[in-house]
Amino acid sequence: MVIHELCTNAVKYGALSARAGHVSISWAVSQDDSKRFKLRWKERGGPTVREPSRKSFGSRLIEQALPGQLHGEARLLFEPDGVSCEVNIPLSVMQERPLAILAAPTSS
């Protein structure tokens, strides 16, 4: 959802709304004991960015819902040269978990 929201806003208002605009996305997994997934989104080449006067649904989703649901951190910055977003999530919440197979009840 976060990537979708960032892409949508970049196309409508940000770097991807301009011919010369582009987005850089990088990610890494920390190698320390806490093992965290870190993602960085940075827009460049679009219109000059200003801090919005109010928080949109997307901003609230990124800054509040993501940390609450994934026990991580998210920071959305409205810098004049482009929006940036940094996400930091414990790798353990992103790992695939096996599906529980429910056995059909047996008759006695």
ABEGO torsion letter per residue (X at the ends): XAAAAAAAAAAAABAAABAABBBBBBBBBBABAAGBBBBBBBBBGBBBBBBBABBBAAAAAAAAAAAAAAGBBBBBBBBAAEBBBBBBBBAAAABBBBBBBBBBBBBX
